[in-house]
Amino acid sequence: MAQGKRSHFSRRKVRASWRDTLLLIREFGWPLLVFLLTMIGAGLLYFLLASLAMTPVDSIAESIYLVLALSFLQPIGEFPDVWYLQIFYFLMPIIAVGILAYGLADFGRMFFNRKARSKEWEMAVASTFNDHVVLIGLGHLGFRVARELRELEQDVVVIELNPKADLIAAAHDMDIPVIEDNGKRQEALRKAGTSKARTIVICTQDDNLNLQIAFNARKLKPDIHVIVRIFDDDFAQTLEEQFGFKTMSTTRMAAPTFAAAAAGVDITRPITVEGESLSLACLDIKPRSVLASQTVADVEQNYNVSVVLLRRNAESDYHPACDKQLSAGDVLAVLAGPEQISQLVDGNQGP
């Protein structure tokens, strides 16, 4: 499994390197354009000068070709006798090589030192993601959510306007690209691949800003799953009812619950029972899930959860027997705390 992850990450780095190189080539287009215009202009000038020196060139195209060859110190024909053509022969290689050298030096510096172009590199890595999670905000909550998502083997792209250096380094250690930009800007959302993402998790501390980001994300992808941090519970309920957002209050929800919701688990708001925060979570047993080989009793014991429902073939069993074995395709509902739900979701990802 670890080898598979490394192989997947290596392929992603290759794709990111290729896309970043394409961006560099586009940036290198300006020196190429200047060089091309110089060759054309110099070709026209040489055509006129050659005619003036009574050694005309047959066509402008041939004149441009002669200048191009001369630029690389490969002159065609004998050295001219006229003084102004001699000057042209000396100056043209210097001008052409200077233009190309400037462009190539700049291209090489950026190509071999991608850290100097960290923003472009982060965008190149993000462009390789598909069906991933876009996380807005890399504060303490955002970082914990990102870490939980990576433990659930979810691909994550982070947008943060003012990230802390230590959190960026920790995110990079988890192979998470961090785009330094304002999450409410649609361009920033595009850079993070929101149009290809499965879910967007919005963790800033401003309810109004979170709402703006949610709506902007829906403009890019109308069916994207939105999980948004909202401090006002009444406002959160209104958003759920009117727009279908999954809202969570950080005063009552832990980072593992955010991550579980982003991983595709249907999870309710928590209730407090004897001082413990419990939620009802519903998940589909995946084909390669380790849960598929366990019984109801195994799940309850191994993950410290209470199984409250098992649905199989459209039939619901609200009191499944302890020895009943789970199968891929079953729907399992459990009551547990956020940490236990996160561990259960992790187990459902497969070996």
C-alpha positions in Angstrom: 0.0 0.0 0.0 2.8 2.4 0.9 4.6 1.6 -2.3 1.4 2.3 -4.2 1.1 5.7 -2.6 4.7 6.5 -3.5 4.1 5.4 -7.1 0.9 7.5 -7.3 2.7 10.6 -5.8 5.6 10.1 -8.2 3.3 10.1 -11.2 1.6 13.2 -9.9 5.0 15.0 -9.5 5.8 14.0 -13.1 2.5 15.5 -14.4 3.0 18.6 -12.2 6.5 19.0 -13.6 5.2 18.7 -17.2 2.4 21.3 -16.6 4.8 23.6 -14.9 7.2 23.3 -17.8 4.4 24.2 -20.2 3.8 27.3 -18.1 7.5 28.2 -18.3 7.5 27.7 -22.1 4.6 30.1 -22.4 6.5 32.6 -20.3 9.5 32.0 -22.6 7.3 32.9 -25.6 8.1 36.6 -25.2 11.9 36.2 -25.9 11.0 33.9 -28.8 8.6 36.5 -30.2 11.2 39.2 -29.9 13.8 37.0 -31.6 11.4 36.2 -34.4 10.5 39.9 -35.0 14.2 40.7 -34.9 15.0 38.1 -37.6 12.2 39.4 -39.8 13.2 43.1 -39.3 16.9 42.3 -39.8 16.0 40.3 -42.9 14.2 43.3 -44.4 17.1 45.6 -43.5 19.6 43.3 -45.1 17.5 43.0 -48.2 17.6 46.8 -48.6 21.3 47.1 -47.7 22.2 44.3 -50.2 20.3 46.1 -52.9 22.0 49.4 -52.1 25.5 47.6 -52.2 24.7 46.3 -55.6 24.7 42.7 -54.3 21.0 42.0 -54.2 19.4 39.0 -52.6 16.8 37.1 -54.7 13.9 37.4 -52.2 13.0 38.7 -48.7 12.6 35.1 -47.6 16.1 34.3 -48.6 17.3 37.4 -46.9 15.6 36.4 -43.6 17.2 32.9 -43.9 20.6 34.4 -44.5 20.2 36.6 -41.3 19.0 33.5 -39.3 22.1 31.6 -40.4 24.3 34.6 -39.7 22.9 34.8 -36.2 24.3 31.4 -35.4 27.7 32.2 -36.9 26.9 30.3 -40.1 27.1 32.9 -42.8 26.1 32.0 -46.4 28.5 33.1 -49.1 31.7 35.2 -48.9 32.3 38.1 -46.5 31.0 41.3 -48.0 33.3 44.1 -49.3 30.9 47.0 -48.4 31.5 48.5 -45.0 27.9 48.7 -43.8 27.3 45.0 -44.7 30.5 44.2 -42.8 29.1 46.0 -39.7 25.8 44.1 -40.2 27.8 40.8 -40.3 29.5 41.6 -36.9 26.5 43.1 -35.1 23.8 40.6 -36.1 25.2 37.5 -34.2 25.7 39.6 -31.1 22.1 40.9 -31.1 20.6 37.5 -31.8 22.7 35.6 -29.3 22.0 38.3 -26.6 18.2 38.0 -27.0 18.3 34.2 -26.9 20.8 34.1 -24.0 18.7 36.4 -21.9 15.6 34.3 -22.5 17.3 31.0 -22.0 19.1 32.1 -18.8 15.8 33.2 -17.3 14.1 30.0 -18.4 16.8 27.9 -17.0 16.8 29.7 -13.7 13.1 29.2 -13.3 13.1 25.6 -14.5 15.9 24.3 -12.2 14.8 26.4 -9.2 11.1 25.8 -8.9 11.2 26.9 -5.2 11.7 30.4 -6.5 8.4 30.0 -8.3 6.5 28.3 -5.4 3.2 29.8 -6.3 3.3 28.5 -9.9 4.5 25.1 -8.7 1.7 24.8 -6.2 -0.8 25.6 -9.0 0.9 23.0 -11.2 0.5 20.3 -8.6 -3.1 21.3 -7.9 -3.9 21.0 -11.6 -3.1 17.2 -11.4 -5.9 16.6 -8.8 -9.3 15.3 -9.7 -12.3 14.3 -7.5 -10.4 15.9 -4.5 -11.2 18.1 -1.6 -10.6 21.9 -1.7 -9.9 23.2 1.8 -10.3 26.9 2.5 -8.3 28.1 5.5 -5.1 26.7 7.0 -5.6 27.9 10.6 -5.5 25.4 13.5 -8.9 23.9 12.6 -8.1 23.8 8.8 -4.7 22.1 9.4 -6.3 19.5 11.6 -9.0 18.9 9.0 -6.3 18.6 6.3 -4.4 16.1 8.4 -7.5 14.0 9.1 -8.3 14.0 5.4 -4.8 12.8 4.5 -5.2 10.0 7.1 -8.4 9.1 5.3 -6.3 9.0 2.0 -8.2 11.9 0.5 -6.5 14.3 -1.9 -6.5 17.8 -0.6 -5.7 21.3 -2.1 -5.5 24.2 0.4 -6.2 27.9 -0.2 -5.0 30.3 2.4 -4.3 34.0 2.1 -1.7 34.3 4.9 -0.4 30.9 5.7 2.1 30.4 8.5 5.4 29.0 7.4 5.3 26.0 9.8 1.8 25.0 8.6 2.9 25.2 5.0 5.9 23.0 5.7 3.7 20.5 7.5 1.2 20.5 4.7 3.9 19.9 2.1 5.2 17.0 4.2 1.7 15.5 3.7 1.9 16.2 -0.1 -0.7 18.9 0.2 -0.3 21.9 -2.2 -1.0 25.3 -0.6 -2.2 28.1 -2.8 -1.6 31.5 -1.2 -4.6 33.5 -2.3 -8.0 34.8 -1.2 -10.4 31.9 -1.2 -13.4 34.1 -2.2 -11.7 34.9 -5.5 -13.0 32.6 -8.3 -9.6 32.7 -9.9 -8.2 31.2 -6.7 -10.8 28.5 -6.6 -10.0 27.7 -10.3 -6.3 27.4 -9.4 -7.3 24.8 -6.8 -9.3 22.8 -9.3 -12.7 23.4 -7.8 -14.4 22.6 -11.0 -13.0 19.1 -10.8 -13.3 18.7 -7.0 -15.8 16.5 -5.2 -16.0 18.6 -2.0 -15.1 22.0 -0.7 -14.5 22.5 3.1 -14.6 26.1 4.2 -13.0 26.7 7.6 -12.4 30.5 7.9 -13.7 32.3 11.0 -16.0 34.7 9.1 -19.5 33.4 8.4 -20.1 36.0 5.7 -16.8 35.2 4.0 -17.6 31.5 4.2 -20.9 32.0 2.5 -19.4 34.0 -0.3 -16.8 31.3 -0.9 -19.6 28.6 -0.9 -21.6 30.5 -3.5 -18.5 31.1 -5.7 -17.6 27.5 -5.6 -21.2 26.5 -6.7 -20.8 28.9 -9.7 -17.8 26.9 -10.8 -19.4 23.5 -10.0 -23.1 23.6 -9.2 -23.1 20.1 -7.7 -20.0 20.4 -5.5 -20.5 19.1 -2.0 -20.2 22.1 0.3 -19.1 21.8 4.0 -19.0 25.1 5.7 -18.0 26.3 9.2 -20.8 28.5 10.6 -20.8 29.9 14.1 -24.5 30.8 14.2 -26.5 27.6 14.6 -29.8 29.2 13.4 -28.0 30.6 10.3 -26.5 27.2 9.7 -29.8 25.5 9.7 -31.2 28.0 7.3 -28.3 27.4 4.9 -28.8 23.7 5.0 -32.5 24.0 4.3 -32.3 26.6 1.5 -29.0 25.7 -0.3 -28.2 22.1 0.8 -24.9 23.1 2.4 -23.5 20.9 5.1 -22.9 23.3 7.9 -20.9 22.6 11.1 -20.3 24.7 14.2 -16.8 24.4 15.4 -18.0 25.0 18.9 -19.4 21.5 18.8 -17.7 19.7 16.0 -14.2 18.3 15.9 -11.8 18.2 13.0 -12.3 14.4 12.4 -16.0 15.1 11.9 -15.2 17.7 9.2 -12.9 15.2 7.6 -15.4 12.4 7.7 -18.1 14.6 6.1 -15.6 15.6 3.4 -14.8 11.9 2.8 -18.4 11.3 1.8 -19.9 10.1 5.1 -23.4 11.4 6.0 -23.0 12.7 9.5 -25.4 14.5 11.8 -24.9 17.4 14.2 -23.6 16.1 17.5 -25.6 15.6 20.6 -24.1 15.7 24.1 -24.7 12.6 26.2 -23.2 12.7 29.7 -20.6 15.2 28.6 -19.6 13.3 25.4 -20.2 14.6 21.9 -21.9 11.9 19.8 -23.0 11.9 16.1 -24.9 9.6 13.9 -22.8 8.6 10.9 -24.0 6.6 7.8 -21.5 5.1 5.4 -21.5 2.7 2.5 -19.2 -0.4 2.9 -16.7 -0.2 0.0 -15.6 -3.2 -2.0 -12.1 -3.3 -0.5 -13.1 -2.3 3.0 -11.8 -4.3 5.9 -15.2 -3.9 7.4 -16.6 -6.2 4.8 -15.0 -9.2 6.6 -16.2 -8.2 10.0 -19.4 -8.9 12.0 -21.5 -6.2 13.7 -19.9 -7.2 17.0 -16.4 -6.9 15.6 -17.2 -3.3 14.3 -18.6 -2.3 17.7 -15.6 -3.7 19.6 -12.8 -2.7 17.3 -14.0 0.9 16.7 -15.9 1.6 19.9 -19.1 2.5 18.1 -22.8 1.5 18.4 -24.3 0.0 15.3 -27.9 1.3 15.0 -28.8 0.3 11.4 -27.7 -2.1 8.7 -29.3 -1.7 5.2 -28.8 -4.5 2.6 -30.7 -4.9 -0.6 -33.0 -1.9 0.2 -34.0 -3.6 3.5 -33.2 -1.9 6.8 -32.4 -3.8 10.0 -32.5 -1.5 12.9 -31.3 -4.1 15.4 -28.8 -6.2 13.4 -27.6 -9.4 15.2 -24.1 -9.3 16.6 -22.9 -12.2 14.5 -24.2 -10.7 11.2 -21.3 -10.3 8.8 -21.0 -7.1 6.8 -20.7 -7.1 3.0 -19.6 -4.7 0.3 -22.5 -2.5 -0.7 -24.1 -2.5 2.8 -25.1 0.8 4.4 -24.0 1.0 8.0 -25.2 3.6 10.5 -23.4 4.1 13.8 -23.5 6.3 16.8 -20.1 7.5 18.1 -17.8 10.3 18.8 -15.8 12.2 16.1 -12.6 10.3 16.7 -14.3 6.9 16.5 -16.2 7.9 13.4 -12.9 9.0 11.8 -11.2 5.7 12.6 -14.2 3.8 11.2 -14.1 5.8 7.9 -10.4 5.1 7.7 -11.0 1.4 8.1 -13.6 1.6 5.3 -11.1 3.0 2.9 -9.6 -0.5 2.4 -6.1 -1.9 3.0 
